[in-house]
């Protein structure tokens, strides 16, 4: 007897009520729309300055 470690995902029509097509498309599009906003914040979370300069170094001369 082999243990079942993984289960198969339910078929697309396995919901009690049918899901509208716009809801399915939106569910697939949201990660792609939100990914760029998350990616540009990641370097700031890791303390990478990305061209920002500190106050003492950014003072204009002259």
C-alpha positions as CSV (number, residue, x, y, z in Angstrom):
1,X,0.0,0.0,0.0
2,X,1.5,3.3,-1.0
3,X,0.6,6.5,1.0
4,X,-1.1,9.3,-0.8
5,X,1.0,12.4,-0.1
6,X,-0.5,14.6,-2.7
7,X,-4.1,15.1,-3.7
8,X,-5.4,16.1,-7.1
9,X,-7.0,19.5,-7.4
10,X,-10.8,19.4,-7.9
11,X,-12.1,19.7,-11.4
12,X,-13.1,23.2,-12.5
13,X,-16.8,22.4,-12.3
14,X,-16.6,21.1,-8.8
15,X,-18.3,24.1,-7.1
16,X,-21.8,24.1,-5.8
17,X,-22.8,27.0,-8.1
18,X,-21.1,27.9,-11.4
19,X,-18.4,30.6,-11.1
20,X,-18.9,33.5,-13.5
21,X,-16.2,33.8,-16.2
22,X,-15.3,37.3,-15.1
23,X,-14.5,36.1,-11.6
24,X,-12.2,33.3,-12.9
25,X,-10.4,35.7,-15.1
26,X,-10.0,38.3,-12.3
27,X,-8.7,35.6,-10.0
28,X,-6.0,34.7,-12.5
29,X,-5.2,38.4,-13.4
30,X,-4.8,39.8,-9.8
31,X,-1.5,38.2,-9.0
32,X,-0.1,39.5,-12.3
33,X,-1.4,43.0,-11.6
34,X,-0.1,43.1,-8.0
35,X,3.3,41.5,-8.6
36,X,5.0,44.7,-9.9
37,X,3.9,46.7,-6.9
38,X,5.4,44.0,-4.6
39,X,8.6,43.7,-6.5
40,X,9.6,47.4,-6.4
41,X,9.1,47.4,-2.6
42,X,11.2,44.3,-2.0
43,X,14.6,46.1,-2.2
44,X,13.5,48.7,0.3
45,X,12.5,45.9,2.7
46,X,16.0,44.5,2.3
47,X,17.6,47.9,3.0
48,X,18.9,48.4,-0.5
49,X,18.9,52.1,-1.3
50,X,18.2,51.9,-5.1
51,X,19.7,55.3,-5.9
52,X,18.4,57.1,-2.8
53,X,21.0,59.0,-1.0
54,X,21.4,59.9,2.6
55,X,20.6,63.5,3.7
56,X,24.2,64.5,4.3
57,X,25.3,63.3,0.8
58,X,22.2,64.8,-1.0
59,X,22.7,68.4,0.0
60,X,23.2,70.5,-3.1
61,X,26.5,72.3,-3.3
62,X,26.9,75.9,-4.2
